[in-house]
Amino acid sequence: MEMRRLGRHGLEVPALCLGTMTFGLQVDEAKSQNILDTAYDAGLVFLDTADAYPLGGNRDTIGETEAIIGRWMKARGHRERLIIATKCFAPTRGGPNNMGLSRQHIMESIDQSLGRLQTDYVDIYQSHGFDPYTPIDESLRAFEDLVQAGKVRYVGCSNYPAWRLGEALRAADRLGVSGYVSVQPRYNILYRDIETELLPLVRDQGLGVLVYNPLAGGFLSGKYTKGQAPEEGTRFTLGSAAERYQGRYWNEYQFDAVERLKKVVQARDQNMVSVAVAWVLAQPGITSAIIGASRPEQLAANLSALDVVFDDELSEACDAAWWSLPRRPVADGYR
């Protein structure tokens, strides 16, 4: 497994990270543990999760993903060989102070996550989104206290637009705290908005970039055809996530773009999954791509991304998929 440094910071992480947000709903515990075992044996020892997972769940399922990982790590006894990243922000209970990046919620959330994961620390603790209602100073001081207490090794953020991240970096300098050392944005061949401002900022400031959705929720696998209904059991039909994923990718322009790209990829006897993940990893400043699987055998195509070589024709075909899409307004919130 190729290792990459987390921006200008000391931590090295695998170029591929196993995303676990389907564990506990779309994927049951037995199959989740099989996927975890297969990934670990392949050197995929970087795991991404969140306190609000599994994706598409409700109050009854919140935290189950972390709990599955915790039971797996305890049974295998190999916590020190893993790099665990989790997140806080979303509500995980009823009542007041149950979401956001207040000191109250951050402190409560890390203790709950550590309990479910059955560990004393997480390697990267990320804000799952930005909080417009809490001063950034309050959030950063709380994260720094977790670092000083040994509960967190590094702090990152997810779904931050460039101007929000810039605000956080400036505040960290002013406060004299380490602040965010990584960012986790959505990024793939069909969604490249972060190239305009966010990626130039993080390359300049030396942050790591941990990309989610490199396969566009499976859409870039090429298995879907225009006119078909979304397949049951996928992110396009999964509970509260269905509307979000259909809104992102399920339209005629995206179908047409993928079909054109698929012809180029198949003519070269290559796999769409491997090419899509490899394209993300080949972009300047990207540290790791977060991949997912609903079955252990699906990991093979993702791992093969490390062997894909791009020539001009394949690169141009990937670029054409993006530039053929109509431009959309960029939402300031969850991206």
BAVEXLUM-621650 format. One record per residue (C-alpha): x, y, z; residue number from 0. Coordinates in steps of 0.001 Angstrom, whole numbers. Layout:
BEGIN
+---------+---------+---------+------+
!       x !       y !       z ! pado !
+---------+---------+---------+------+
!       X !       Y !       Z !  NUM !
...
+---------+---------+---------+------+
// end
This chain:
BEGIN
+---------+---------+---------+------+
!       x !       y !       z ! pado !
+---------+---------+---------+------+
!       0 !       0 !       0 !    0 !
!    1372 !    3395 !   -1003 !    1 !
!    1808 !    5754 !    1941 !    2 !
!    1474 !    9527 !    1722 !    3 !
!    2244 !   12256 !    4217 !    4 !
!    -720 !   14214 !    5580 !    5 !
!     157 !   17503 !    3926 !    6 !
!    3162 !   19090 !    5622 !    7 !
!    2491 !   17201 !    8842 !    8 !
!    4266 !   14168 !   10225 !    9 !
!    1516 !   11567 !    9968 !   10 !
!    1734 !    9127 !    7053 !   11 !
!   -1462 !    7485 !    5850 !   12 !
!   -2294 !    4956 !    3109 !   13 !
!   -3298 !    6426 !    -253 !   14 !
!   -6572 !    4536 !     119 !   15 !
!   -8826 !    4844 !    3158 !   16 !
!  -11729 !    2504 !    3910 !   17 !
!  -14986 !    4404 !    4317 !   18 !
!  -17377 !    2671 !    6706 !   19 !
!  -20532 !    4794 !    6577 !   20 !
!  -22673 !    1914 !    5247 !   21 !
!  -21737 !    -445 !    8095 !   22 !
!  -24732 !   -1169 !   10299 !   23 !
!  -27523 !    -439 !    7800 !   24 !
!  -26734 !   -1113 !    4147 !   25 !
!  -24161 !   -3696 !    5294 !   26 !
!  -24800 !   -5897 !    8328 !   27 !
!  -22202 !   -6508 !   11027 !   28 !
!  -20985 !   -9897 !    9812 !   29 !
!  -20366 !   -8611 !    6299 !   30 !
!  -18846 !   -5388 !    7678 !   31 !
!  -16297 !   -7383 !    9650 !   32 !
!  -15479 !   -9464 !    6565 !   33 !
!  -14834 !   -6262 !    4631 !   34 !
!  -12666 !   -4933 !    7457 !   35 !
!  -10636 !   -8156 !    7546 !   36 !
!  -10126 !   -8141 !    3763 !   37 !
!   -9076 !   -4492 !    3809 !   38 !
!   -6659 !   -5003 !    6693 !   39 !
!   -5021 !   -7974 !    4997 !   40 !
!   -4471 !   -5793 !    1904 !   41 !
!   -2723 !   -3088 !    3944 !   42 !
!   -5769 !    -819 !    3993 !   43 !
!   -5352 !     153 !    7640 !   44 !
!   -6825 !    3670 !    7431 !   45 !
!  -10513 !    3759 !    8462 !   46 !
!  -12907 !    6697 !    8169 !   47 !
!  -16121 !    6836 !   10179 !   48 !
!  -18353 !    9290 !   12085 !   49 !
!  -20516 !    9353 !   15185 !   50 !
!  -23660 !    9886 !   13053 !   51 !
!  -23143 !    6810 !   10837 !   52 !
!  -24521 !    4600 !    9349 !   53 !
!  -25540 !    6658 !    6324 !   54 !
!  -29282 !    6874 !    5820 !   55 !
!  -30099 !    5774 !    9351 !   56 !
!  -32085 !    7333 !   12165 !   57 !
!  -31805 !    7879 !   15913 !   58 !
!  -32013 !    4133 !   16494 !   59 !
!  -28979 !    3375 !   14324 !   60 !
!  -26755 !    6360 !   15176 !   61 !
!  -23347 !    5254 !   16437 !   62 !
!  -23677 !    1671 !   15199 !   63 !
!  -20884 !    2047 !   12653 !   64 !
!  -18375 !    3110 !   15293 !   65 !
!  -19599 !     301 !   17541 !   66 !
!  -19022 !   -2311 !   14807 !   67 !
!  -15469 !   -1045 !   14281 !   68 !
!  -14890 !   -1080 !   18037 !   69 !
!  -16013 !   -4677 !   18404 !   70 !
!  -13857 !   -5670 !   15411 !   71 !
!  -10740 !   -3972 !   16810 !   72 !
!  -11240 !   -5499 !   20247 !   73 !
!  -11651 !   -8992 !   18794 !   74 !
!   -8561 !   -8665 !   16580 !   75 !
!   -6406 !   -6806 !   19114 !   76 !
!   -4644 !   -4612 !   16538 !   77 !
!   -5704 !   -1056 !   17400 !   78 !
!   -2120 !     245 !   17337 !   79 !
!   -1708 !    -853 !   13703 !   80 !
!   -4698 !    1163 !   12500 !   81 !
!   -5296 !    4826 !   11720 !   82 !
!   -8814 !    5772 !   12813 !   83 !
!  -10550 !    8964 !   11713 !   84 !
!  -13972 !    9886 !   13043 !   85 !
!  -16122 !   13012 !   13102 !   86 !
!  -18527 !   15073 !   15162 !   87 !
!  -21142 !   17684 !   14325 !   88 !
!  -24461 !   15985 !   13555 !   89 !
!  -27075 !   15395 !   16271 !   90 !
!  -26702 !   12038 !   17974 !   91 !
!  -29386 !   12453 !   20644 !   92 !
!  -32410 !   14576 !   21482 !   93 !
!  -32439 !   17679 !   23647 !   94 !
!  -30388 !   20892 !   23609 !   95 !
!  -26674 !   21173 !   22755 !   96 !
!  -26957 !   18044 !   20641 !   97 !
!  -25153 !   19196 !   17485 !   98 !
!  -22603 !   21610 !   16056 !   99 !
!  -19108 !   22541 !   17191 !  100 !
!  -19688 !   24037 !   20613 !  101 !
!  -17255 !   23030 !   23357 !  102 !
!  -20129 !   21196 !   25024 !  103 !
!  -20947 !   19084 !   21981 !  104 !
!  -17320 !   18383 !   20985 !  105 !
!  -16398 !   17188 !   24490 !  106 !
!  -19490 !   15025 !   24765 !  107 !
!  -19080 !   13592 !   21274 !  108 !
!  -15456 !   12481 !   21615 !  109 !
!  -16162 !   10558 !   24817 !  110 !
!  -19092 !    8784 !   23196 !  111 !
!  -17054 !    7941 !   20090 !  112 !
!  -14144 !    6609 !   22140 !  113 !
!  -16562 !    4440 !   24095 !  114 !
!  -18113 !    2951 !   20966 !  115 !
!  -14718 !    2464 !   19298 !  116 !
!  -13334 !     926 !   22521 !  117 !
!  -10120 !    2929 !   22272 !  118 !
!   -8356 !    5657 !   24246 !  119 !
!   -7719 !    7918 !   21260 !  120 !
!   -8510 !    8600 !   17609 !  121 !
!   -5804 !    9501 !   15136 !  122 !
!   -7788 !   12184 !   13279 !  123 !
!  -10865 !   13891 !   14766 !  124 !
!  -12813 !   15903 !   12206 !  125 !
!  -15602 !   18441 !   12298 !  126 !
!  -18213 !   16951 !    9964 !  127 !
!  -19249 !   20413 !    8788 !  128 !
!  -18778 !   24049 !    9733 !  129 !
!  -20899 !   25635 !   12457 !  130 !
!  -22074 !   29170 !   11614 !  131 !
!  -23464 !   29640 !   15138 !  132 !
!  -20361 !   28850 !   17211 !  133 !
!  -17272 !   31116 !   17177 !  134 !
!  -14415 !   29289 !   15495 !  135 !
!  -12173 !   30180 !   18458 !  136 !
!  -14400 !   28146 !   20783 !  137 !
!  -14288 !   25093 !   18514 !  138 !
!  -10532 !   25230 !   17953 !  139 !
!   -9761 !   25636 !   21666 !  140 !
!  -11929 !   22609 !   22438 !  141 !
!  -10181 !   20518 !   19778 !  142 !
!   -6777 !   21627 !   21095 !  143 !
!   -7765 !   20555 !   24605 !  144 !
!   -8560 !   17082 !   23233 !  145 !
!   -5119 !   16934 !   21635 !  146 !
!   -3470 !   17986 !   24896 !  147 !
!   -5514 !   15386 !   26796 !  148 !
!   -4296 !   12631 !   24453 !  149 !
!   -7761 !   11747 !   23186 !  150 !
!   -7010 !   13045 !   19683 !  151 !
!   -3737 !   13015 !   17729 !  152 !
!   -4690 !   15362 !   14851 !  153 !
!   -7706 !   17550 !   14049 !  154 !
!   -9307 !   17927 !   10630 !  155 !
!  -12481 !   19210 !    9027 !  156 !
!  -14937 !   18098 !    6376 !  157 !
!  -17296 !   19935 !    4017 !  158 !
!  -15649 !   23330 !    4552 !  159 !
!  -15693 !   25891 !    1736 !  160 !
!  -12403 !   27667 !    1195 !  161 !
!  -13393 !   30866 !    2973 !  162 !
!  -14514 !   28979 !    6090 !  163 !
!  -11300 !   26965 !    6132 !  164 !
!   -9257 !   30151 !    5658 !  165 !
!  -11051 !   31672 !    8637 !  166 !
!  -10200 !   28610 !   10736 !  167 !
!   -6543 !   28606 !    9705 !  168 !
!   -6192 !   32296 !   10528 !  169 !
!   -7842 !   31765 !   13925 !  170 !
!   -5524 !   28858 !   14748 !  171 !
!   -2478 !   31042 !   14054 !  172 !
!   -3894 !   33813 !   16230 !  173 !
!   -4700 !   31418 !   19090 !  174 !
!   -1409 !   29533 !   18859 !  175 !
!   -3079 !   26140 !   18434 !  176 !
!   -2437 !   23453 !   15817 !  177 !
!   -5907 !   23727 !   14276 !  178 !
!   -7012 !   21753 !   11256 !  179 !
!   -4307 !   19709 !    9556 !  180 !
!   -6577 !   18055 !    6979 !  181 !
!   -9774 !   18622 !    5047 !  182 !
!  -12244 !   16024 !    3762 !  183 !
!  -14146 !   17259 !     697 !  184 !
!  -16348 !   15553 !   -1886 !  185 !
!  -14339 !   15154 !   -5088 !  186 !
!  -14580 !   12967 !   -8164 !  187 !
!  -14586 !   13083 !  -11972 !  188 !
!  -18175 !   14420 !  -11882 !  189 !
!  -17678 !   16942 !   -9053 !  190 !
!  -14645 !   19216 !   -9177 !  191 !
!  -15830 !   22478 !   -7618 !  192 !
!  -13079 !   22296 !   -4984 !  193 !
!  -10403 !   22885 !   -7639 !  194 !
!  -11260 !   26586 !   -7903 !  195 !
!  -10410 !   27743 !   -4379 !  196 !
!  -10222 !   24958 !   -1785 !  197 !
!   -7434 !   22866 !   -3336 !  198 !
!   -5167 !   25860 !   -4050 !  199 !
!   -5630 !   26949 !    -430 !  200 !
!   -4796 !   23577 !    1117 !  201 !
!   -1794 !   23052 !   -1148 !  202 !
!    -462 !   26446 !    -134 !  203 !
!   -1071 !   25837 !    3564 !  204 !
!     125 !   22230 !    3583 !  205 !
!   -3049 !   20456 !    4677 !  206 !
!   -3810 !   16838 !    3905 !  207 !
!   -6795 !   16129 !    1647 !  208 !
!   -8904 !   13033 !    2328 !  209 !
!  -11406 !   12769 !    -512 !  210 !
!  -14827 !   11187 !    -106 !  211 !
!  -17199 !   10039 !   -2870 !  212 !
!  -14418 !    9260 !   -5409 !  213 !
!  -16895 !    6919 !   -7147 !  214 !
!  -19815 !    9369 !   -6891 !  215 !
!  -21665 !    6961 !   -4631 !  216 !
!  -21079 !    4120 !   -7091 !  217 !
!  -22371 !    6102 !  -10068 !  218 !
!  -18914 !    6142 !  -11677 !  219 !
!  -18791 !    2355 !  -11648 !  220 !
!  -20753 !    2586 !  -14901 !  221 !
!  -23278 !     -32 !  -13780 !  222 !
!  -26272 !    2311 !  -14062 !  223 !
!  -28024 !    3142 !  -17339 !  224 !
!  -30213 !    6077 !  -18248 !  225 !
!  -33904 !    5362 !  -17715 !  226 !
!  -33507 !    2718 !  -15020 !  227 !
!  -34838 !    3217 !  -11524 !  228 !
!  -32291 !    3538 !   -8700 !  229 !
!  -31296 !     103 !   -7429 !  230 !
!  -32611 !    -919 !   -4019 !  231 !
!  -30012 !   -1272 !   -1299 !  232 !
!  -27703 !    1402 !   -2755 !  233 !
!  -27042 !    4951 !   -1593 !  234 !
!  -29555 !    6156 !   -4185 !  235 !
!  -32400 !    4477 !   -2288 !  236 !
!  -30993 !    4299 !    1242 !  237 !
!  -33207 !    6030 !    3817 !  238 !
!  -32418 !    9688 !    4425 !  239 !
!  -29459 !    9580 !    1995 !  240 !
!  -31470 !    8705 !   -1124 !  241 !
!  -32646 !   12205 !   -1991 !  242 !
!  -29178 !   13686 !   -1483 !  243 !
!  -27428 !   11161 !   -3734 !  244 !
!  -30051 !   11270 !   -6454 !  245 !
!  -29817 !   15061 !   -6430 !  246 !
!  -26046 !   14910 !   -6826 !  247 !
!  -25753 !   12408 !   -9657 !  248 !
!  -28999 !   10929 !  -10958 !  249 !
!  -29691 !   13065 !  -14025 !  250 !
!  -29324 !   12706 !  -17789 !  251 !
!  -26180 !   14840 !  -18033 !  252 !
!  -24320 !   12641 !  -15568 !  253 !
!  -25524 !    9477 !  -17295 !  254 !
!  -24327 !   10745 !  -20665 !  255 !
!  -20945 !   11807 !  -19259 !  256 !
!  -20340 !    8420 !  -17647 !  257 !
!  -21405 !    6554 !  -20793 !  258 !
!  -18890 !    8471 !  -22913 !  259 !
!  -16116 !    7882 !  -20393 !  260 !
!  -17002 !    4197 !  -20098 !  261 !
!  -16443 !    3676 !  -23831 !  262 !
!  -12891 !    5016 !  -23566 !  263 !
!  -12148 !    2981 !  -20437 !  264 !
!  -13577 !    -276 !  -21782 !  265 !
!  -11731 !     137 !  -25089 !  266 !
!   -8532 !      -3 !  -23043 !  267 !
!   -9736 !   -3085 !  -21149 !  268 !
!   -9715 !   -1153 !  -17880 !  269 !
!  -12175 !    -933 !  -14998 !  270 !
!  -14273 !    2180 !  -14374 !  271 !
!  -13886 !    1854 !  -10601 !  272 !
!  -10105 !    1635 !  -10813 !  273 !
!   -9868 !    4577 !  -13212 !  274 !
!  -12189 !    6809 !  -11178 !  275 !
!  -10267 !    6240 !   -7939 !  276 !
!   -6911 !    6519 !   -9703 !  277 !
!   -7930 !    9841 !  -11256 !  278 !
!   -8573 !   11305 !   -7796 !  279 !
!   -5251 !   10045 !   -6451 !  280 !
!   -3412 !   11549 !   -9428 !  281 !
!   -4594 !   15103 !   -8729 !  282 !
!   -2124 !   17522 !   -7095 !  283 !
!   -2426 !   17753 !   -3329 !  284 !
!   -4636 !   14705 !   -2751 !  285 !
!   -3498 !   12572 !     177 !  286 !
!   -5998 !    9724 !     250 !  287 !
!   -9229 !    8583 !   -1402 !  288 !
!  -11947 !    7158 !     820 !  289 !
!  -13334 !    4030 !    -808 !  290 !
!  -16299 !    1918 !     232 !  291 !
!  -17604 !   -1579 !    -340 !  292 !
!  -20778 !   -3523 !     345 !  293 !
!  -18984 !   -6838 !    -279 !  294 !
!  -15342 !   -7821 !     347 !  295 !
!  -14732 !   -8690 !   -3313 !  296 !
!  -15509 !   -5099 !   -4344 !  297 !
!  -12265 !   -3937 !   -2747 !  298 !
!  -10152 !   -5481 !   -5518 !  299 !
!  -11095 !   -2919 !   -8184 !  300 !
!  -10452 !     -68 !   -5739 !  301 !
!   -7037 !   -1447 !   -4812 !  302 !
!   -6183 !   -1807 !   -8507 !  303 !
!   -6420 !    1982 !   -8790 !  304 !
!   -2851 !    2142 !   -7518 !  305 !
!   -1681 !     492 !  -10762 !  306 !
!   -3574 !    2644 !  -13291 !  307 !
!   -1397 !    4760 !  -15600 !  308 !
!   -2914 !    7762 !  -17383 !  309 !
!   -1986 !    8826 !  -20880 !  310 !
!   -3251 !   11924 !  -22668 !  311 !
!   -6318 !   10243 !  -24144 !  312 !
!   -7562 !    8823 !  -20843 !  313 !
!   -6865 !   12079 !  -18985 !  314 !
!   -8743 !   14049 !  -21630 !  315 !
!  -11717 !   11669 !  -21418 !  316 !
!  -11895 !   12170 !  -17640 !  317 !
!  -11712 !   15939 !  -18061 !  318 !
!  -14409 !   15874 !  -20751 !  319 !
!  -16830 !   14144 !  -18371 !  320 !
!  -16673 !   17133 !  -16017 !  321 !
!  -16650 !   19912 !  -18582 !  322 !
!  -19676 !   18449 !  -20371 !  323 !
!  -21866 !   18972 !  -17288 !  324 !
!  -23991 !   22108 !  -16777 !  325 !
!  -22739 !   24348 !  -13988 !  326 !
!  -24719 !   24347 !  -10739 !  327 !
!  -24906 !   26830 !   -7876 !  328 !
!  -22498 !   25929 !   -5075 !  329 !
!  -24272 !   25486 !   -1744 !  330 !
!  -22546 !   27041 !    1265 !  331 !
!  -23575 !   24265 !    3637 !  332 !
!  -23154 !   20514 !    3335 !  333 !
!  -21366 !   19849 !      33 !  334 !
+---------+---------+---------+------+
// end
